[in-house]
Every structure is written in structure tokens, then in C-alpha cells.
Amino acid sequence: MEQNGHIQVKSARGRWILSATVLGSGLALLDSTVVNVALPFLGKELNAAMDGLQWTVNAYTLTLAGLILLGGSLGDRYGRRKIFLIGTVWFAVASALCGLSPNIEFLIGARALQGIGGALLTPGSLAIIQASFVKQDRPRAVGVWSGLGGVASAIGPLLGGWLVQTAGWRWAFLINLPFALLVVLVTLRHVPESRDEQAAGRFDVLGSVLAALALAGITYGLIERGAPVPLIAGALLGVAFVVTERRRSPDALVPVAIFRNHVFTAVNVVTLIMYAAMGVVFFLLVIQLQVVSGFSPIAAGLSMLPTTILMMLLSSRAGETARRFGPRWPMTLGILLAGAGFVLMSMIGPHASYPLLVLPAVTVFGLGLSAAVAPLTATVLATADERYAGTASGVNNAVARTGSLLAVAAVPPLVGLVGDAFENPPVFNAGFRSAMLISAVMMAVAAAITFFTIRTNVLAGEPEAVST
């Protein structure tokens, strides 16, 4: 059943569209968490140190964060469905290269290519939802997308543990191929094309290059602590990116007008901090469980199962609750609860008991994540003009990945996790505990910003227009 040229979530076509977008974005989320479980094993087989493991994660996140804005703009102009499909195929090919890597350097390069595919498909999934469904169904659709996407993220460690233990770490990448094929088939058959009919002017190639180089310099400088020049160069390139975008508006990669809505800006700041904290946790927790607590890869993956179940059951309801009562309280309480989960995780150490330590921590974290993610995502989309659906999604995804990228680069060295730390349980345990407490503080800051900046129900009426 369609209404006003858009599609309702409960219709058959609406369910297929949700399936395609969830599978597509879930592909990128699943990969990142599957790979985390495999890190100790690929590190040993490919003779990688701690910085090699950081780059295995960050090479992907770097190109994803640096190019995701371009991916959203390409979708707005040339068709969100088309760019979504191209990104899915690209991601699959790069995954195959990762699985065939002969050494850590080749793997890092293939991961960077994989991030380019993710940058094309990830913003398209949310933009397709925003452009396809009737306005009143969008928070619910985003809730379903967040919940099932969160399931993909949380089930990744379980799948990764099983693959590593039964088939080897290379299958953590090769498993993406059949999923990508399914996404392509469903999208070709059921997803409508949409684009910004007002798009004009030239692409902001300079902005794309500056963003990617700025992130690369800052990331390299943070991981390689004795290299201040790349860090300074990255910061200067970041300033140049901001100046360039202001001068090129409205043809900029990131139109300045999109930030005139103060709630949109605030929620992206919250996203940066929140995903920085979560990036550290997802990077270190599964390694801690295996290296320090003595869990097998499968047991380490299973440890996140409560988060999976909670995201599946509660995210859609959180999106609907935020639509009715506003996103302020669900987001604030959810972020605080997730931070409390990180405090509990800091107590996980040698021979940790799953029911006494791990289960309460991941359950509290899962409850908080379920409450916060869907309202956050719906608020980002609702506070941007519909013509900027792809750009708004791209901005928020870029902010999230940038937060994770910088935190994974900065926090491990800050807490002493360098060199062969992942093979030294006492050293890793001390660093892990400090990292979890730092992440909890970041979540408290994100919750405070949410509480003091989101004072109205931005999901109840029309999205606030952004003039150009």
C-alpha cells in the first residue's frame, strides 16, 4: 500500500526495502565486528604487532570515514539505489582480497579498499529509507534498521569466533561474499530508485581529498606516537577542509547550510563522542576475553549475545517512543546506561566469570544501546531537509566512523597497549581497564550534551527545513 508517492513500512514492498537496506548496512557492520575476533589469530599468522592490528581496523575505518560523505553525495545525484549496488559489489571484491592476503601490509591495503565500498553503500541504506517511506513511518523504519543493524554488529563476534575456530581467520572476510550477493539480488528486484532532482554544479573533489588526507595524517600520527609531523599536517588539512567547504557552499561536499539546525549539529557531536567510546570497546573487549580471560573465540563471540537479543527486541520500540515523546530522554538515559556497561566491563580480568561479570556488563550495555541508537539516527534525518537525505546520512556516518577511527588510534597507546601487548596478558589487562573507564567518561559527556541541547520533539512534526 502506497501513500503520497511513498511506501508504508507494513506493505510487502516496504518490508523488502527494509530487508535490502538492513542487509546492506549490516554487511559493513558485521564485517567490522567479525574481524575484531580474528585479530589475535591473524596477528600471529602474519607476524603483526599491536600497531598492525590497529591498522587492520583503522585502514577500513579511514577510507570509510573519509569518503562516506562523497558516497552520500553520489547517491543524491546519480541515484541512491545505483550507488548502493556499486558499493555492495566493490565491498565484496575487496573482501575477497582481504581473505587472500599473504602479509599484513597487503591486508591493510585491501581493508582500505573495503572501506571505499562501505563508503558507497552505507549512506545509501538510510537515504533509501528516508526517500521511500511515508513521513510518519520513517522513525519506525529507522528503528527497525537500527535494531537489525545492531544485531549484525553484535552477532559479528559470535560468527567471527565460530569462523576463526572452525575455518580460519580468512573466512572472517570471505563470509561477506554470499551476503553481498543476496543484497544485490533483493535490491535489484525490490528497491526503487531515488535522487535529489535539484542537484547541480560540480562535485567537490578537493573537499573529498582534503577530508581523507586529514584523517589519514591524524590517524597515522596517533598510532605512530613518534611521528608528530603527520599529526600536525592532518590537523592543518582538516582546517583547510573546513575553509574550503565554507567557500564552496552550496556545491560543497558538506553544505554549510545543513549545520544551521543546532539540533543536527549537536546530535552529530554526540555521535562523535559516543562512537569513539564504542569503537574502543568493540576493538578491545573480544581481545581481552581471549588473551586475558581465557575465552575461546566462540565463547568470546557468544559473550555479546545479550546485546544482540536486546537490540532485536527493543530498538524499534525505542524509535517509536522517541517519535511520540521526543528523543531527549531515550538518548540521554540510553547513553548513560551504555556507559555504565563500560564501567562493569572494566572489572573483566583474568579468569573472569561469564555470569557474574561479563553477562551483566554486556546486558547493561545492550539496554543502553537499544534505547539510544534509533532515536539518535531518526533525529539526524528529521533535522535535515529531505533533499539532503543522503548527505545527512553521510555526515552522521562519517562522524561516527571518525570518532571510532580516532579513538582506536589514540586510546590504546595512551593506556600502554603497544608492541606485543596483545600477547602479554598482564599488560593488556591493565590497559583494557583504563580504556573502559575512559570510554565510560566519554559516554557521560555525550549524555550531558544530549540532555542540554535536545529540548523539543523534533520527530513529531515536519523535518526542519534547511535553506541553501
C-alpha positions as CSV (number, residue, x, y, z in Angstrom):
1,M,0.0,0.0,0.0
2,E,1.5,3.4,-1.1
3,Q,0.6,6.9,0.1
4,N,1.5,10.3,-1.4
5,G,4.0,8.7,-3.7
6,H,5.8,6.9,-0.8
7,I,5.7,3.5,0.7
8,Q,4.4,2.2,4.0
9,V,6.6,0.0,6.2
10,K,3.8,-2.6,6.6
11,S,3.5,-3.1,2.8
12,A,5.2,-6.0,1.1
13,R,7.4,-3.7,-0.8
14,G,8.2,-1.8,2.4
15,R,9.4,-5.0,4.0
16,W,11.6,-5.8,1.0
17,I,13.1,-2.3,1.1
18,L,13.9,-2.6,4.8
19,S,15.4,-6.1,4.2
20,A,17.7,-4.8,1.5
21,T,18.9,-1.7,3.4
22,V,19.4,-3.7,6.7
23,L,21.3,-6.4,4.8
24,G,23.5,-3.8,3.1
25,S,24.4,-1.7,6.0
26,G,24.6,-4.8,8.2
27,L,27.2,-6.2,5.8
28,A,29.6,-3.4,6.7
29,L,28.8,-3.6,10.5
30,L,29.1,-7.4,10.5
31,D,32.5,-7.2,8.9
32,S,34.0,-4.8,11.4
33,T,32.9,-6.9,14.4
34,V,33.7,-10.3,12.8
35,V,37.3,-9.0,12.1
36,N,37.8,-7.9,15.7
37,V,37.5,-11.5,16.9
38,A,40.1,-12.7,14.3
39,L,42.7,-10.0,15.3
40,P,44.8,-12.2,17.7
41,F,44.9,-15.0,15.1
42,L,45.8,-13.0,12.0
43,G,48.3,-11.1,14.1
44,K,50.2,-14.2,15.0
45,E,49.9,-15.8,11.5
46,L,51.0,-12.6,9.7
47,N,53.6,-11.6,12.4
48,A,51.9,-8.3,13.2
49,A,52.5,-6.1,16.2
50,M,49.8,-4.1,18.0
51,D,50.0,-1.2,15.5
52,G,49.4,-3.8,12.7
53,L,46.2,-4.8,14.4
54,Q,45.2,-1.1,14.9
55,W,45.8,-0.5,11.1
56,T,43.8,-3.6,10.2
57,V,40.8,-1.9,11.9
58,N,41.7,1.7,11.0
59,A,42.6,1.3,7.3
60,Y,39.0,0.3,6.7
61,T,37.5,2.9,9.0
62,L,39.8,5.6,7.5
63,T,38.6,5.3,3.9
64,L,35.0,4.7,5.1
65,A,35.0,7.9,7.2
66,G,37.0,9.9,4.6
67,L,34.8,9.0,1.6
68,I,31.4,8.4,3.1
69,L,30.4,12.0,2.5
70,L,31.2,11.6,-1.1
71,G,29.2,8.3,-1.1
72,G,26.1,10.2,0.2
73,S,26.5,13.0,-2.4
74,L,27.0,10.5,-5.3
75,G,23.7,8.8,-4.2
76,D,21.8,12.0,-4.0
77,R,22.9,13.0,-7.5
78,Y,23.2,9.7,-9.6
79,G,20.7,7.6,-7.7
80,R,20.8,6.1,-4.2
81,R,20.0,2.6,-5.4
82,K,22.7,2.6,-8.1
83,I,25.5,3.8,-5.7
84,F,24.3,1.4,-3.1
85,L,24.6,-1.5,-5.5
86,I,28.1,-0.4,-6.7
87,G,29.2,-0.1,-3.1
88,T,28.0,-3.6,-2.3
89,V,29.8,-5.2,-5.3
90,W,33.0,-3.2,-4.5
91,F,32.9,-4.3,-0.9
92,A,32.6,-8.0,-1.9
93,V,35.6,-7.8,-4.2
94,A,37.7,-6.1,-1.6
95,S,36.6,-8.7,1.0
96,A,37.9,-11.5,-1.3
97,L,41.3,-9.7,-1.5
98,C,41.4,-9.5,2.4
99,G,40.8,-13.2,2.6
100,L,43.6,-13.9,0.3
101,S,46.2,-11.6,2.0
102,P,49.7,-13.1,2.1
103,N,51.0,-10.5,4.7
104,I,49.8,-7.7,7.0
105,E,50.7,-4.9,4.5
106,F,48.6,-6.5,1.8
107,L,45.7,-7.0,4.3
108,I,45.9,-3.3,5.4
109,G,45.7,-2.2,1.7
110,A,42.8,-4.5,1.0
111,R,41.0,-3.2,4.1
112,A,41.4,0.3,2.8
113,L,39.7,-0.8,-0.5
114,Q,37.0,-2.4,1.5
115,G,36.3,0.9,3.3
116,I,35.7,2.6,-0.1
117,G,32.9,0.0,-0.8
118,G,31.5,0.7,2.6
119,A,31.5,4.4,2.0
120,L,29.3,3.9,-1.1
121,L,26.8,1.5,0.4
122,T,26.4,2.7,4.0
123,P,24.8,6.2,3.5
124,G,22.6,4.8,0.7
125,S,20.8,2.5,3.1
126,L,19.5,5.3,5.3
127,A,18.9,7.6,2.4
128,I,16.7,5.0,0.7
129,I,14.6,4.6,3.8
130,Q,14.2,8.4,4.2
131,A,13.3,8.8,0.5
132,S,11.0,5.7,0.2
133,F,8.7,5.7,3.2
134,V,5.9,8.0,4.3
135,K,7.0,10.6,6.8
136,Q,5.1,9.1,9.8
137,D,6.7,5.6,9.1
138,R,10.3,6.8,9.0
139,P,11.1,6.7,12.7
140,R,9.7,3.2,12.9
141,A,11.7,2.2,9.8
142,V,14.8,3.7,11.2
143,G,14.2,1.8,14.5
144,V,13.9,-1.5,12.6
145,W,17.1,-0.5,10.6
146,S,18.9,0.3,13.8
147,G,17.8,-2.8,15.7
148,L,18.6,-5.3,12.9
149,G,21.8,-3.4,12.0
150,G,22.8,-3.6,15.7
151,V,22.1,-7.3,15.6
152,A,24.5,-7.6,12.7
153,S,27.1,-5.6,14.7
154,A,26.6,-7.7,17.8
155,I,26.3,-11.1,16.1
156,G,29.6,-10.4,14.4
157,P,31.8,-11.6,17.3
158,L,29.8,-14.8,17.5
159,L,30.1,-15.5,13.8
160,G,33.7,-14.4,13.8
161,G,34.6,-16.7,16.7
162,W,32.9,-19.7,15.1
163,L,34.7,-19.0,11.7
164,V,38.1,-18.5,13.3
165,Q,37.8,-21.6,15.4
166,T,36.5,-23.9,12.7
167,A,37.7,-22.5,9.3
168,G,40.4,-19.9,10.0
169,W,40.6,-16.1,10.2
170,R,40.5,-15.7,6.4
171,W,36.8,-16.7,6.4
172,A,36.1,-13.6,8.6
173,F,36.4,-11.8,5.2
174,L,35.2,-14.4,2.7
175,I,31.9,-14.8,4.5
176,N,30.9,-11.4,3.1
177,L,30.6,-12.7,-0.5
178,P,27.3,-14.7,-0.2
179,F,25.7,-11.9,1.9
180,A,26.7,-9.3,-0.7
181,L,25.2,-11.4,-3.5
182,L,21.9,-11.6,-1.5
183,V,21.9,-7.8,-1.1
184,V,22.4,-7.2,-4.8
185,L,19.5,-9.6,-5.8
186,V,17.0,-8.1,-3.3
187,T,17.9,-4.5,-4.2
188,L,17.6,-5.1,-8.0
189,R,14.2,-6.6,-7.6
190,H,12.5,-4.5,-4.9
191,V,14.2,-1.2,-4.1
192,P,13.0,1.9,-6.1
193,E,15.5,4.5,-7.4
194,S,15.5,8.0,-5.8
195,R,17.8,11.0,-6.2
196,D,17.9,14.8,-5.5
197,E,16.4,16.3,-8.6
198,Q,17.8,19.7,-7.7
199,A,21.4,18.6,-7.6
200,A,23.6,20.7,-9.9
201,G,27.1,22.1,-10.1
202,R,30.4,20.3,-9.8
203,F,31.5,17.6,-7.4
204,D,33.7,18.8,-4.5
205,V,36.7,16.6,-5.4
206,L,39.0,18.9,-3.4
207,G,36.9,18.5,-0.3
208,S,36.9,14.7,-0.6
209,V,40.7,14.6,-0.9
210,L,41.3,17.1,2.0
211,A,38.9,15.1,4.3
212,A,40.6,11.8,3.5
213,L,44.2,13.2,3.9
214,A,43.3,15.0,7.1
215,L,42.0,11.8,8.7
216,A,45.0,9.8,7.4
217,G,47.5,12.2,8.8
218,I,45.8,12.4,12.2
219,T,45.4,8.7,12.5
220,Y,49.0,7.9,11.5
221,G,50.2,10.5,14.0
222,L,48.1,9.0,16.8
223,I,49.1,5.4,16.2
224,E,52.8,6.1,15.5
225,R,53.4,8.2,18.6
226,G,56.9,9.3,17.4
227,A,55.6,10.9,14.3
228,P,54.3,14.4,15.1
229,V,54.6,15.8,11.5
230,P,51.7,13.7,10.1
231,L,49.6,14.7,13.1
232,I,50.2,18.4,12.6
233,A,49.8,18.0,8.8
234,G,46.5,16.2,9.3
235,A,45.2,18.9,11.6
236,L,46.1,21.7,9.1
237,L,44.4,19.7,6.3
238,G,41.3,19.5,8.5
239,V,41.3,23.3,8.9
240,A,41.7,23.6,5.1
241,F,38.8,21.2,4.6
242,V,36.5,23.4,6.7
243,V,37.6,26.6,5.0
244,T,37.1,25.0,1.5
245,E,33.6,23.8,2.4
246,R,32.5,27.2,3.5
247,R,33.8,28.8,0.3
248,R,32.2,26.2,-2.0
249,S,28.7,26.1,-0.5
250,P,26.2,25.1,-1.9
251,D,28.4,22.9,-4.1
252,A,30.4,21.7,-1.1
253,L,30.8,18.1,-0.2
254,V,29.2,19.1,3.2
255,P,26.9,22.1,2.5
256,V,27.3,24.6,5.4
257,A,23.5,25.2,5.5
258,I,22.9,21.7,6.8
259,F,24.5,22.7,10.1
260,R,22.3,25.7,10.6
261,N,19.9,23.5,12.6
262,H,21.5,23.4,16.0
263,V,20.0,20.0,16.9
264,F,21.5,18.4,13.8
265,T,24.9,19.8,14.8
266,A,24.5,18.8,18.5
267,V,23.5,15.2,17.6
268,N,26.5,14.8,15.4
269,V,28.7,16.0,18.3
270,V,27.1,13.3,20.4
271,T,27.6,10.8,17.7
272,L,31.3,11.6,17.5
273,I,31.9,11.1,21.2
274,M,29.5,8.1,21.6
275,Y,31.0,6.1,18.7
276,A,34.5,7.0,19.8
277,A,33.8,5.2,23.1
278,M,32.1,2.3,21.4
279,G,35.0,1.9,18.9
280,V,37.4,1.4,21.7
281,V,35.2,-1.2,23.4
282,F,34.5,-3.2,20.3
283,F,38.2,-3.2,19.4
284,L,39.5,-4.3,22.8
285,L,36.7,-6.4,24.5
286,V,36.9,-9.5,22.4
287,I,40.7,-9.4,22.5
288,Q,40.6,-9.0,26.3
289,L,38.2,-12.0,26.7
290,Q,40.6,-14.2,24.6
291,V,44.0,-13.0,25.7
292,V,43.3,-12.3,29.4
293,S,40.2,-14.1,30.5
294,G,41.0,-17.3,28.6
295,F,37.8,-17.5,26.5
296,S,37.8,-19.4,23.2
297,P,37.0,-17.4,20.1
298,I,33.4,-18.9,20.0
299,A,32.9,-18.1,23.7
300,A,34.2,-14.6,23.3
301,G,31.7,-14.1,20.4
302,L,28.9,-15.6,22.4
303,S,29.5,-13.2,25.2
304,M,27.8,-10.4,23.1
305,L,24.6,-12.4,22.5
306,P,22.5,-10.5,25.1
307,T,23.3,-7.3,23.3
308,T,22.1,-8.9,20.1
309,I,18.8,-10.0,21.6
310,L,18.1,-6.6,23.3
311,M,18.8,-4.7,20.1
312,M,16.5,-7.0,18.2
313,L,13.7,-6.6,20.7
314,L,13.9,-3.0,21.8
315,S,15.3,-0.7,19.1
316,S,12.1,-0.5,17.0
317,R,10.2,0.4,20.2
318,A,12.8,3.0,21.1
319,G,12.3,4.6,17.7
320,E,8.5,4.7,18.2
321,T,8.9,6.1,21.8
322,A,11.2,8.8,20.5
323,R,8.6,9.8,17.9
324,R,5.8,10.1,20.5
325,F,7.7,11.7,23.4
326,G,10.8,13.1,21.9
327,P,14.4,11.7,21.6
328,R,15.9,13.7,24.5
329,W,15.2,11.2,27.4
330,P,15.7,7.9,25.4
331,M,19.0,9.1,24.1
332,T,20.2,10.6,27.4
333,L,19.3,7.6,29.5
334,G,20.5,5.1,26.9
335,I,23.9,6.7,26.6
336,L,24.3,6.8,30.3
337,L,23.3,3.1,30.6
338,A,25.8,2.1,27.9
339,G,28.5,4.0,29.8
340,A,27.6,2.1,33.0
341,G,28.1,-1.1,31.0
342,F,31.6,0.1,30.2
343,V,32.3,0.6,33.9
344,L,31.2,-3.0,34.5
345,M,33.4,-4.2,31.6
346,S,36.5,-2.6,33.3
347,M,36.1,-5.3,36.0
348,I,36.6,-8.2,33.5
349,G,40.0,-9.7,34.1
350,P,41.9,-13.0,34.3
351,H,39.6,-16.0,34.6
352,A,36.5,-13.7,34.5
353,S,33.2,-15.4,35.2
354,Y,30.7,-15.0,32.4
355,P,27.5,-15.0,34.5
356,L,29.0,-12.8,37.3
357,L,31.0,-10.2,35.3
358,V,30.6,-10.4,31.5
359,L,26.8,-11.0,31.3
360,P,25.8,-8.1,33.5
361,A,28.2,-5.8,31.6
362,V,27.0,-6.6,28.1
363,T,23.4,-6.7,29.2
364,V,23.6,-3.1,30.6
365,F,25.4,-2.0,27.5
366,G,22.8,-3.6,25.2
367,L,19.9,-1.9,27.1
368,G,21.6,1.4,26.7
369,L,22.5,0.9,23.0
370,S,18.9,-0.2,22.2
371,A,17.5,2.9,23.8
372,A,19.9,5.4,22.2
373,V,20.7,4.4,18.6
374,A,17.3,4.6,16.9
375,P,16.3,8.0,18.4
376,L,19.8,9.4,17.5
377,T,19.6,8.2,13.9
378,A,16.0,9.4,13.4
379,T,16.8,12.8,14.9
380,V,19.7,13.3,12.4
381,L,17.5,12.6,9.5
382,A,14.5,14.6,10.8
383,T,16.5,17.7,11.3
384,A,17.8,17.9,7.7
385,D,15.9,18.8,4.6
386,E,14.7,15.8,2.7
387,R,16.8,16.7,-0.4
388,Y,19.9,16.3,1.8
389,A,18.9,12.8,3.0
390,G,22.0,11.2,1.5
391,T,24.2,14.0,2.7
392,A,22.8,14.0,6.2
393,S,23.2,10.2,6.5
394,G,26.7,10.5,5.1
395,V,27.7,13.2,7.6
396,N,26.4,11.3,10.5
397,N,28.1,8.0,9.4
398,A,31.3,9.9,8.7
399,V,31.2,11.5,12.2
400,A,30.5,8.0,13.8
401,R,33.4,6.4,11.9
402,T,35.7,9.3,12.6
403,G,35.0,9.0,16.3
404,S,35.8,5.3,16.2
405,L,38.9,5.8,14.0
406,L,40.5,8.4,16.2
407,A,39.7,6.7,19.4
408,V,41.1,3.3,18.3
409,A,44.2,5.1,17.1
410,A,44.6,7.2,20.3
411,V,43.4,5.3,23.3
412,P,45.4,2.0,23.1
413,P,48.8,3.8,23.0
414,L,47.5,6.2,25.7
415,V,46.9,3.2,28.1
416,G,50.1,1.3,27.2
417,L,48.7,-1.1,24.6
418,V,51.6,-1.0,22.2
419,G,54.1,-3.5,20.6
420,D,53.3,-7.1,21.6
421,A,50.8,-6.1,24.3
422,F,48.2,-8.5,22.8
423,E,50.5,-11.4,23.7
424,N,51.2,-10.1,27.2
425,P,48.1,-10.7,29.4
426,P,49.0,-8.6,32.4
427,V,49.9,-5.6,30.3
428,F,46.8,-6.0,28.2
429,N,44.6,-6.3,31.2
430,A,45.9,-3.1,32.8
431,G,45.5,-1.2,29.6
432,F,42.0,-2.6,28.9
433,R,40.7,-1.5,32.4
434,S,41.9,2.1,31.8
435,A,40.4,2.2,28.3
436,M,37.0,1.1,29.5
437,L,36.9,3.8,32.2
438,I,38.0,6.4,29.6
439,S,35.1,5.2,27.4
440,A,32.6,5.5,30.2
441,V,33.7,9.1,30.8
442,M,33.2,9.8,27.1
443,M,29.6,8.4,27.3
444,A,28.8,10.6,30.3
445,V,29.9,13.7,28.3
446,A,27.8,12.6,25.3
447,A,24.7,12.2,27.6
448,A,25.2,15.6,29.1
449,I,25.3,17.2,25.6
450,T,22.2,15.4,24.6
451,F,20.3,16.5,27.7
452,F,21.1,20.1,27.3
453,T,20.7,20.5,23.5
454,I,17.7,18.4,22.5
455,R,14.7,20.2,24.2
456,T,11.9,19.7,21.7
457,N,10.4,16.7,20.0
458,V,11.9,17.1,16.6
459,L,10.4,13.9,15.4
460,A,6.7,14.9,15.9
461,G,6.3,17.3,13.0
462,E,7.8,18.1,9.7
463,P,11.6,17.9,9.5
464,E,13.0,21.4,9.9
465,A,14.0,22.8,6.5
466,V,17.5,23.8,5.8
467,S,17.8,26.7,3.3
468,T,20.6,27.0,0.8
